[in-house]
Amino acid sequence: TITPGECTVYNNVTHIGYTDLPSRLPTQASTLYSNNISKLLLSMAGDKDHYYLDMADDVVRGSIVLNKGVTSWPPNPPISVAAVAKPQKGAAVAAKEEKKEVNPFNDALKQAMTYTAGLGTLSALGQSSPGPAFTNMSTTFALGCIVGYHTVWSVVPALHSPLMSVTNAISGITAV
């Protein structure tokens, strides 16, 4: 039901058969970036003849380097708002105070065993695969999953919202 190079609708389902998706990605990335820049400038818009710089806004404050001849870079760290922890009672408090010592050997052993199991699985797939193309695709997919996992989980949680478009773009590249 997919026609290469065309976008068709069949039984109320849209089938996208474009064969030039990699060449469309820079256009989409440029559109997303220009949208972000225009929203930033519109958030600073004041009257017809000038911009209004609201230094209380974290985004505007972080984008200003020089204000009236005074260097304002780097910006002040954002105010952290955290919920107050509920008080614990009884044995739970005593158990929590007894912190277990972190054993770096056990942590390294666990990580080494995980990677060994993964590579062993890849070796088993290689032995039982129908051909070298399957092994190549499986290895590329597994490495893409590992790199994607480490890339996404190393990002600070405060940046997840702005980076979702980039994450989706990376996922799209990995899928292609």
Backbone as ProteinMPNN parsed JSONL, in Angstrom:
{"seq_chain_A": "TITPGECTVYNNVTHIGYTDLPSRLPTQASTLYSNNISKLLLSMAGDKDHYYLDMADDVVRGSIVLNKGVTSWPPNPPISVAAVAKPQKGAAVAAKEEKKEVNPFNDALKQAMTYTAGLGTLSALGQSSPGPAFTNMSTTFALGCIVGYHTVWSVVPALHSPLMSVTNAISGITAV", "coords_chain_A": {"N_chain_A": [[0.812, -1.202, 0.0], [2.178, 1.117, 0.137], [3.379, 3.739, -1.742], [6.318, 4.42, -3.296], [7.97, 7.491, -2.784], [5.694, 9.013, -2.522], [2.926, 10.388, -0.622], [0.252, 8.758, 0.593], [-3.249, 8.007, 1.23], [-4.928, 5.371, 2.668], [-7.669, 3.56, 3.518], [-8.285, 5.434, 5.557], [-5.777, 5.717, 6.717], [-2.694, 7.239, 6.774], [-0.078, 6.806, 4.586], [3.264, 7.224, 4.445], [5.515, 7.454, 2.027], [7.912, 8.61, 1.39], [11.097, 8.793, -0.061], [13.231, 10.336, 0.417], [13.943, 11.053, 3.053], [16.325, 11.61, 4.654], [17.265, 13.934, 3.367], [15.276, 15.705, 3.976], [15.508, 16.221, 6.679], [17.405, 18.338, 7.507], [15.941, 20.635, 6.793], [13.701, 20.486, 8.463], [14.972, 20.652, 10.976], [16.069, 23.224, 10.807], [13.724, 24.706, 10.67], [12.594, 24.178, 13.213], [14.582, 25.343, 14.853], [14.514, 28.05, 14.001], [11.935, 28.649, 14.788], [12.186, 28.493, 17.588], [13.983, 30.639, 18.043], [12.476, 32.807, 17.087], [10.333, 32.738, 18.916], [11.734, 33.351, 21.254], [12.556, 35.999, 20.691], [10.033, 37.174, 20.427], [9.141, 36.893, 23.037], [10.582, 38.841, 24.266], [9.546, 41.084, 23.2], [8.321, 44.36, 23.259], [7.105, 47.46, 23.111], [6.32, 49.078, 19.954], [8.707, 50.186, 19.063], [10.871, 49.246, 20.58], [12.597, 46.641, 22.432], [11.627, 44.824, 25.351], [13.381, 43.935, 28.097], [12.989, 41.528, 30.3], [14.44, 40.882, 33.132], [13.829, 39.109, 35.099], [12.868, 36.87, 33.945], [14.049, 33.691, 33.333], [14.982, 32.631, 30.89], [15.31, 34.86, 29.187], [17.134, 36.315, 30.731], [19.324, 34.583, 30.729], [20.114, 34.775, 28.09], [21.192, 37.27, 27.697], [24.14, 39.065, 27.376], [25.452, 41.512, 27.652], [24.299, 44.357, 29.27], [23.259, 47.543, 29.175], [25.927, 48.426, 29.15], [27.06, 46.907, 31.149], [28.51, 43.861, 32.02], [26.66, 40.965, 32.049], [26.988, 38.311, 32.144], [28.216, 35.249, 33.42], [24.812, 34.083, 33.808], [22.823, 34.297, 36.831], [22.513, 31.389, 38.901], [19.658, 29.259, 38.397], [16.743, 29.385, 40.479], [16.192, 26.814, 42.694], [13.461, 24.804, 43.188], [12.255, 22.677, 45.435], [10.371, 19.959, 46.71], [9.416, 19.571, 50.119], [10.741, 17.016, 52.074], [8.92, 14.296, 53.432], [8.66, 13.664, 56.915], [10.184, 10.798, 58.355], [9.403, 7.953, 60.346], [10.253, 6.027, 63.299], [11.606, 2.778, 62.899], [12.23, 2.959, 60.236], [13.615, 5.334, 59.936], [15.96, 4.811, 61.39], [16.969, 2.69, 59.879], [17.461, 3.961, 57.483], [19.432, 5.726, 58.212], [21.565, 4.08, 58.581], [23.672, 3.697, 56.302], [24.611, 1.757, 53.571], [27.875, 0.725, 52.688], [29.373, 1.715, 49.669], [30.42, -0.504, 47.276], [32.899, -0.457, 45.077], [33.98, -2.502, 43.541], [31.915, -4.431, 43.263], [30.07, -2.904, 41.815], [31.494, -2.413, 39.421], [31.832, -5.058, 38.623], [29.193, -5.847, 38.149], [28.514, -4.17, 35.998], [30.385, -5.059, 34.105], [29.557, -7.715, 33.787], [27.043, -7.312, 32.681], [27.664, -6.133, 30.176], [29.166, -8.233, 29.15], [27.216, -10.243, 28.953], [25.581, -9.062, 27.025], [27.334, -8.894, 24.803], [27.827, -11.61, 24.53], [25.32, -12.479, 23.767], [25.159, -11.195, 21.289], [27.196, -12.602, 19.993], [26.06, -15.17, 19.966], [23.861, -14.65, 18.339], [25.263, -14.093, 16.023], [26.366, -16.597, 15.413], [24.096, -18.109, 14.909], [22.817, -16.767, 12.913], [21.037, -16.012, 9.838], [22.569, -14.905, 7.847], [25.336, -12.715, 6.893], [24.358, -10.109, 6.653], [22.214, -9.904, 8.416], [23.541, -10.146, 10.878], [25.124, -7.839, 10.786], [23.133, -5.806, 10.765], [21.856, -6.34, 13.234], [23.933, -5.891, 15.067], [24.482, -3.164, 14.578], [22.013, -2.068, 15.355], [21.957, -2.79, 18.099], [24.214, -1.418, 19.097], [23.38, 1.188, 18.517], [21.212, 1.371, 20.271], [22.54, 1.225, 22.753], [24.201, 3.535, 22.663], [22.218, 5.495, 22.361], [20.82, 5.162, 24.789], [22.785, 5.877, 26.716], [23.241, 8.485, 25.89], [20.752, 9.85, 26.248], [20.208, 9.418, 28.999], [22.282, 10.731, 30.229], [21.715, 13.361, 30.22], [20.835, 16.306, 31.973], [17.929, 16.405, 34.019], [16.473, 18.837, 33.898], [16.84, 19.75, 31.345], [15.427, 18.138, 29.648], [12.932, 18.802, 28.409], [13.519, 20.964, 26.492], [15.232, 19.503, 24.892], [13.835, 17.487, 23.679], [13.075, 17.585, 20.988], [15.54, 17.329, 19.742], [16.278, 14.825, 20.695], [14.305, 13.264, 19.514], [15.045, 13.674, 16.879], [17.544, 12.411, 16.851], [16.706, 9.816, 17.369], [15.26, 9.39, 15.051], [17.314, 9.478, 13.143], [18.773, 7.267, 13.956], [16.913, 5.256, 13.449], [16.691, 5.419, 10.677]], "CA_chain_A": [[0.0, 0.0, 0.0], [3.039, 2.295, 0.137], [3.899, 4.13, -3.046], [7.582, 5.127, -3.059], [8.04, 8.887, -3.203], [4.406, 9.695, -2.387], [2.178, 10.271, 0.629], [-1.076, 8.325, 0.2], [-4.181, 7.642, 2.295], [-5.612, 4.126, 2.356], [-8.528, 3.207, 4.661], [-8.096, 6.478, 6.571], [-4.432, 5.628, 7.278], [-1.743, 7.934, 5.911], [1.152, 6.061, 4.331], [4.304, 8.133, 3.975], [6.474, 6.658, 1.27], [9.003, 9.442, 0.909], [12.388, 8.104, -0.102], [14.284, 11.325, 0.628], [13.841, 11.535, 4.433], [17.544, 12.27, 5.135], [17.402, 15.28, 2.824], [14.256, 16.548, 4.576], [15.829, 16.471, 8.082], [17.953, 19.676, 7.765], [14.874, 21.63, 6.686], [12.899, 20.423, 9.689], [15.786, 21.159, 12.078], [16.145, 24.677, 10.651], [12.411, 25.251, 11.02], [12.461, 24.132, 14.67], [15.494, 26.322, 15.429], [14.001, 29.398, 13.738], [10.754, 28.816, 15.626], [12.656, 28.792, 18.941], [14.557, 31.99, 18.064], [11.389, 33.795, 16.964], [9.596, 32.772, 20.191], [12.57, 34.088, 22.196], [12.455, 37.427, 20.381], [8.677, 37.63, 20.747], [8.989, 37.003, 24.491], [11.223, 40.093, 24.661], [8.912, 42.186, 22.484], [7.64, 45.348, 24.087], [6.357, 48.368, 22.241], [6.646, 48.995, 18.541], [10.038, 50.675, 18.764], [11.962, 48.69, 21.382], [12.387, 45.377, 23.14], [11.584, 44.908, 26.804], [14.158, 42.846, 28.664], [12.54, 41.146, 31.636], [15.557, 40.146, 33.718], [13.304, 38.087, 36.008], [12.643, 35.679, 33.127], [15.314, 32.951, 33.28], [15.435, 32.448, 29.502], [15.799, 36.154, 28.707], [18.322, 36.653, 31.526], [20.423, 33.741, 30.272], [20.537, 35.107, 26.729], [21.774, 38.609, 27.678], [25.547, 39.078, 27.752], [25.794, 42.877, 28.034], [23.09, 45.143, 29.484], [23.585, 48.93, 29.505], [27.353, 48.546, 29.369], [27.505, 46.064, 32.25], [28.512, 42.455, 31.669], [25.718, 40.21, 32.874], [27.23, 36.894, 31.884], [27.182, 34.23, 33.32], [23.604, 34.411, 34.57], [22.698, 33.707, 38.161], [21.93, 30.048, 38.818], [18.208, 29.281, 38.6], [16.265, 29.056, 41.816], [15.747, 25.434, 42.76], [12.27, 24.615, 43.992], [12.135, 21.256, 45.731], [9.365, 19.657, 47.714], [9.949, 19.201, 51.415], [10.612, 15.582, 52.307], [8.061, 13.936, 54.56], [9.441, 13.074, 58.002], [10.016, 9.367, 58.526], [9.263, 7.608, 61.754], [10.602, 4.723, 63.823], [12.694, 1.935, 62.401], [12.608, 3.381, 58.893], [14.637, 6.376, 60.08], [17.2, 4.153, 61.809], [17.481, 1.897, 58.761], [17.961, 4.863, 56.459], [20.662, 6.321, 58.701], [22.606, 3.081, 58.348], [23.889, 3.616, 54.864], [25.534, 0.705, 53.177], [29.069, 1.193, 51.995], [29.375, 1.428, 48.242], [31.536, -1.362, 46.912], [33.172, -0.207, 43.664], [34.241, -3.762, 42.842], [30.627, -5.021, 42.889], [29.483, -2.092, 40.748], [32.233, -2.684, 38.184], [31.544, -6.428, 38.232], [27.831, -5.885, 37.59], [28.548, -3.551, 34.677], [31.137, -5.946, 33.221], [28.716, -8.879, 33.488], [25.984, -6.867, 31.771], [28.23, -6.006, 28.831], [29.548, -9.573, 28.704], [25.987, -10.921, 28.536], [25.155, -8.46, 25.766], [28.228, -9.329, 23.726], [27.59, -13.035, 24.339], [24.092, -12.589, 22.979], [25.512, -10.849, 19.909], [27.955, -13.722, 19.426], [25.102, -16.248, 19.69], [23.114, -14.246, 17.143], [26.165, -14.233, 14.881], [26.52, -18.016, 15.086], [22.843, -18.688, 14.417], [22.161, -15.854, 11.977], [20.87, -16.544, 8.484], [23.552, -14.362, 6.927], [26.12, -11.61, 7.457], [23.578, -8.874, 6.674], [21.446, -9.917, 9.664], [24.486, -9.865, 11.958], [25.487, -6.433, 10.667], [21.998, -4.984, 11.203], [21.641, -6.557, 14.67], [25.007, -5.211, 15.788], [24.244, -1.725, 14.464], [20.855, -1.744, 16.187], [22.336, -2.908, 19.513], [25.099, -0.294, 19.422], [22.538, 2.387, 18.519], [20.44, 1.377, 21.531], [23.452, 1.549, 23.858], [24.584, 4.937, 22.551], [21.031, 6.293, 22.66], [20.549, 5.078, 26.222], [23.755, 6.686, 27.445], [23.068, 9.891, 25.508], [19.558, 10.417, 26.86], [20.248, 9.383, 30.463], [23.32, 11.607, 30.769], [21.214, 14.728, 30.166], [20.239, 16.785, 33.21], [16.469, 16.388, 33.846], [15.925, 20.155, 33.576], [16.982, 20.01, 29.916], [14.715, 17.158, 28.828], [11.901, 19.414, 27.572], [14.061, 21.587, 25.282], [15.988, 18.572, 24.064], [13.013, 16.413, 23.135], [13.123, 17.601, 19.528], [16.835, 16.788, 19.352], [16.227, 13.393, 20.978], [13.503, 12.65, 18.461], [15.838, 13.7, 15.652], [18.549, 11.358, 16.982], [15.996, 8.555, 17.201], [14.944, 9.269, 13.632], [18.535, 9.144, 12.427], [19.11, 5.887, 14.298], [15.971, 4.38, 12.756], [16.987, 5.432, 9.252]], "C_chain_A": [[0.85, 1.259, 0.0], [3.553, 2.523, -1.271], [5.181, 4.913, -2.818], [7.547, 6.541, -3.614], [6.746, 9.65, -3.032], [3.826, 9.481, -0.989], [0.737, 9.948, 0.244], [-1.928, 8.002, 1.422], [-4.937, 6.402, 1.836], [-6.363, 3.687, 3.609], [-8.312, 4.139, 5.84], [-6.769, 6.363, 7.306], [-3.483, 6.287, 6.284], [-0.465, 7.126, 5.816], [2.166, 7.024, 3.731], [5.385, 7.291, 3.313], [7.629, 7.476, 0.733], [10.319, 8.681, 0.985], [13.543, 9.06, 0.154], [14.232, 11.906, 2.047], [15.141, 12.164, 4.947], [17.719, 13.682, 4.585], [16.349, 16.226, 3.38], [14.608, 16.949, 6.015], [16.446, 17.847, 8.318], [16.895, 20.77, 7.686], [14.036, 21.652, 7.951], [13.681, 20.976, 10.875], [15.904, 22.674, 12.003], [14.829, 25.333, 11.02], [12.214, 25.263, 12.537], [13.345, 25.179, 15.338], [14.972, 27.738, 15.211], [12.753, 29.675, 14.549], [11.164, 29.173, 17.057], [13.206, 30.208, 19.044], [13.453, 33.039, 17.961], [10.56, 33.873, 18.234], [10.397, 33.514, 21.261], [12.465, 35.586, 21.951], [11.066, 37.973, 20.676], [8.45, 37.734, 22.25], [9.636, 38.27, 25.019], [10.539, 41.3, 24.025], [8.169, 43.091, 23.454], [6.749, 46.199, 23.202], [6.833, 48.205, 20.799], [8.118, 49.307, 18.268], [11.17, 50.049, 19.578], [11.566, 47.351, 22.003], [12.373, 45.642, 24.635], [12.305, 43.695, 27.362], [13.706, 42.606, 30.1], [13.61, 40.278, 32.264], [15.099, 39.12, 34.748], [13.025, 36.786, 35.258], [13.987, 34.966, 32.931], [15.854, 32.821, 31.863], [16.007, 33.75, 28.959], [17.091, 36.522, 29.427], [19.524, 35.83, 31.064], [20.926, 34.084, 28.885], [21.194, 36.48, 26.627], [23.221, 38.54, 28.168], [25.942, 40.453, 28.278], [24.511, 43.683, 28.138], [23.482, 46.52, 29.994], [25.052, 49.088, 29.883], [27.901, 47.69, 30.49], [27.417, 44.608, 31.809], [27.594, 41.698, 32.612], [25.843, 38.715, 32.637], [28.264, 36.391, 32.861], [25.973, 34.597, 34.166], [23.641, 33.769, 35.951], [22.114, 32.306, 38.024], [20.431, 30.098, 39.083], [17.843, 28.859, 40.022], [15.704, 27.642, 41.79], [14.554, 25.336, 43.701], [12.099, 23.113, 44.182], [11.083, 21.06, 46.819], [10.046, 19.234, 49.011], [9.699, 17.716, 51.637], [9.738, 15.325, 53.53], [8.919, 13.316, 55.662], [9.138, 11.59, 58.143], [10.026, 9.037, 60.009], [9.841, 6.234, 62.037], [11.785, 4.049, 63.18], [13.141, 2.352, 61.008], [13.692, 4.45, 58.94], [15.97, 5.746, 60.454], [17.81, 3.347, 60.671], [18.073, 2.801, 57.686], [19.278, 5.498, 56.89], [21.839, 5.371, 58.529], [22.79, 2.923, 56.844], [24.908, 2.528, 54.585], [26.732, 1.328, 52.472], [28.982, 0.789, 50.529], [30.632, 0.627, 47.925], [31.82, -1.177, 45.427], [33.438, -1.492, 42.873], [32.936, -4.402, 42.381], [29.961, -4.233, 41.766], [30.17, -2.362, 39.414], [31.954, -4.093, 37.682], [30.172, -6.544, 37.581], [27.813, -5.296, 36.178], [29.283, -4.452, 33.681], [30.306, -7.166, 32.836], [27.583, -8.505, 32.526], [26.507, -6.769, 30.344], [28.66, -7.369, 28.28], [28.328, -10.351, 28.216], [25.499, -10.373, 27.191], [26.018, -8.902, 24.602], [28.102, -10.825, 23.462], [26.337, -13.289, 23.519], [24.365, -12.247, 21.523], [26.297, -11.978, 19.238], [27.032, -14.888, 19.079], [24.261, -15.918, 18.467], [23.977, -14.408, 15.892], [26.329, -15.679, 14.45], [25.259, -18.599, 14.449], [22.151, -17.813, 13.375], [22.05, -16.469, 10.591], [21.907, -16.011, 7.498], [24.29, -13.196, 7.55], [25.344, -10.292, 7.517], [22.764, -8.78, 7.966], [22.344, -9.579, 10.851], [24.887, -8.396, 11.951], [24.368, -5.538, 11.175], [21.743, -5.128, 12.696], [22.689, -5.831, 15.497], [24.818, -3.704, 15.742], [23.084, -1.286, 15.338], [21.223, -1.771, 17.668], [23.241, -1.755, 19.929], [24.336, 1.022, 19.43], [21.719, 2.498, 19.787], [21.329, 1.764, 22.701], [23.832, 3.026, 23.826], [23.397, 5.841, 22.871], [20.696, 6.313, 24.136], [21.494, 5.984, 27.003], [23.623, 8.171, 27.11], [21.896, 10.519, 26.235], [19.678, 10.468, 28.378], [21.367, 10.212, 31.047], [22.895, 13.068, 30.748], [20.574, 15.086, 31.507], [18.723, 16.844, 33.022], [15.859, 17.736, 33.487], [15.982, 20.448, 32.084], [16.165, 19.075, 29.04], [13.666, 17.801, 27.922], [12.485, 20.094, 26.344], [14.751, 20.607, 24.349], [15.138, 17.477, 23.435], [13.041, 16.407, 21.613], [14.444, 17.028, 19.029], [16.854, 15.276, 19.563], [15.426, 12.673, 19.906], [14.262, 12.635, 17.139], [16.901, 12.607, 15.679], [17.895, 10.001, 16.787], [15.65, 8.33, 15.736], [16.154, 8.884, 12.817], [18.924, 7.701, 12.679], [18.197, 4.909, 13.556], [16.269, 4.298, 11.262], [18.237, 4.641, 9.007]], "O_chain_A": [[0.315, 2.36, -0.123], [4.091, 1.618, -1.909], [5.14, 5.978, -2.202], [7.151, 6.766, -4.758], [6.692, 10.834, -3.365], [4.179, 8.539, -0.28], [0.066, 10.778, -0.37], [-1.406, 7.755, 2.509], [-5.515, 6.384, 0.749], [-5.748, 3.465, 4.652], [-8.174, 3.695, 6.98], [-6.647, 6.868, 8.422], [-3.466, 5.941, 5.102], [0.157, 6.8, 6.827], [1.956, 7.571, 2.648], [6.077, 6.515, 3.971], [8.258, 7.099, -0.256], [10.61, 8.012, 1.976], [14.704, 8.655, 0.116], [14.448, 13.103, 2.235], [15.069, 13.185, 5.631], [18.269, 14.543, 5.272], [16.508, 17.442, 3.271], [14.058, 17.926, 6.523], [16.041, 18.504, 9.277], [16.954, 21.738, 8.445], [13.697, 22.723, 8.455], [13.117, 21.697, 11.699], [15.845, 23.346, 13.033], [14.82, 26.406, 11.623], [11.721, 26.248, 13.088], [12.915, 25.835, 16.286], [14.985, 28.547, 16.139], [12.525, 30.812, 14.961], [10.563, 30.054, 17.672], [12.933, 30.909, 20.019], [13.487, 34.048, 18.667], [10.119, 34.96, 18.608], [9.821, 34.226, 22.083], [12.304, 36.36, 22.895], [10.93, 39.11, 21.126], [7.659, 38.564, 22.7], [9.285, 38.736, 26.103], [10.928, 42.435, 24.297], [7.475, 42.623, 24.357], [5.773, 45.722, 22.624], [7.629, 47.323, 20.477], [8.708, 48.751, 17.342], [12.337, 50.307, 19.283], [10.392, 46.989, 22.084], [13.025, 46.566, 25.123], [11.892, 42.559, 27.13], [14.009, 43.391, 30.998], [13.695, 39.084, 31.979], [15.916, 38.333, 35.226], [12.953, 35.72, 35.869], [14.943, 35.558, 32.429], [17.066, 32.892, 31.657], [17.071, 33.749, 28.339], [18.041, 36.989, 28.798], [20.638, 36.35, 31.017], [22.049, 33.726, 28.53], [21.71, 36.827, 25.564], [23.491, 38.017, 29.249], [26.69, 40.549, 29.251], [23.714, 43.699, 27.2], [23.98, 46.655, 31.112], [25.38, 49.803, 30.83], [29.1, 47.738, 30.763], [26.391, 44.167, 31.291], [27.737, 41.784, 33.832], [24.914, 37.952, 32.898], [29.199, 37.15, 33.117], [26.097, 35.344, 35.137], [24.391, 32.825, 36.199], [21.307, 32.059, 37.129], [19.975, 30.893, 39.905], [18.549, 28.082, 40.665], [14.849, 27.315, 40.966], [14.629, 25.735, 44.863], [11.835, 22.375, 43.233], [10.932, 21.885, 47.721], [11.112, 18.619, 48.999], [8.595, 17.219, 51.418], [9.811, 16.042, 54.527], [9.813, 12.522, 55.37], [7.983, 11.171, 58.062], [10.597, 9.768, 60.818], [9.915, 5.382, 61.152], [12.826, 4.663, 62.947], [14.292, 2.131, 60.631], [14.583, 4.476, 58.09], [17.005, 6.11, 59.894], [19.03, 3.321, 60.512], [19.069, 2.451, 57.053], [20.14, 5.779, 56.057], [22.976, 5.808, 58.353], [22.129, 2.102, 56.208], [25.922, 2.402, 55.271], [26.609, 2.324, 51.759], [28.575, -0.324, 50.194], [31.748, 1.024, 48.259], [31.068, -1.682, 44.593], [33.153, -1.56, 41.678], [32.844, -4.868, 41.245], [29.357, -4.819, 40.868], [29.504, -2.521, 38.392], [31.849, -4.317, 36.476], [30.005, -7.249, 36.586], [27.182, -5.845, 35.275], [28.849, -4.592, 32.538], [30.343, -7.604, 31.686], [27.213, -9.296, 31.659], [25.873, -7.262, 29.411], [28.532, -7.625, 27.083], [28.389, -11.035, 27.195], [25.059, -11.132, 26.327], [25.505, -9.246, 23.536], [28.248, -11.272, 22.324], [26.295, -14.193, 22.685], [23.867, -12.92, 20.621], [26.089, -12.274, 18.062], [27.189, -15.521, 18.035], [23.976, -16.794, 17.649], [23.487, -14.809, 14.837], [26.42, -15.965, 13.257], [25.331, -19.461, 13.572], [21.014, -18.091, 12.995], [22.847, -17.326, 10.208], [22.106, -16.594, 6.432], [23.914, -12.732, 8.626], [25.647, -9.442, 8.354], [22.638, -7.7, 8.544], [21.951, -8.811, 11.729], [24.978, -7.777, 13.011], [24.622, -4.605, 11.936], [21.444, -4.138, 13.364], [22.365, -5.223, 16.517], [24.975, -3.032, 16.761], [23.158, -0.246, 15.993], [20.842, -0.87, 18.414], [23.056, -1.177, 21.0], [24.611, 1.887, 20.261], [21.545, 3.593, 20.324], [20.918, 2.551, 23.554], [23.789, 3.697, 24.857], [23.549, 6.841, 23.572], [20.329, 7.355, 24.68], [21.058, 6.764, 27.849], [23.87, 9.022, 27.965], [22.028, 11.612, 26.786], [19.288, 11.463, 28.989], [21.411, 10.392, 32.264], [23.641, 13.931, 31.212], [19.862, 14.276, 32.102], [18.261, 17.288, 31.971], [14.819, 17.776, 32.83], [15.248, 21.309, 31.599], [16.197, 19.196, 27.815], [13.521, 17.386, 26.772], [12.008, 19.843, 25.237], [14.846, 20.854, 23.147], [15.667, 16.621, 22.726], [13.031, 15.338, 21.003], [14.478, 16.326, 18.018], [17.372, 14.532, 18.731], [15.817, 11.601, 19.444], [14.137, 11.687, 16.363], [17.144, 11.949, 14.668], [18.453, 9.13, 16.12], [15.738, 7.208, 15.238], [16.058, 8.063, 11.904], [19.346, 6.99, 11.768], [18.647, 3.862, 13.091], [16.119, 3.239, 10.651], [18.675, 4.518, 7.863]]}, "name": "protein", "num_of_chains": 1, "seq": "TITPGECTVYNNVTHIGYTDLPSRLPTQASTLYSNNISKLLLSMAGDKDHYYLDMADDVVRGSIVLNKGVTSWPPNPPISVAAVAKPQKGAAVAAKEEKKEVNPFNDALKQAMTYTAGLGTLSALGQSSPGPAFTNMSTTFALGCIVGYHTVWSVVPALHSPLMSVTNAISGITAV"}
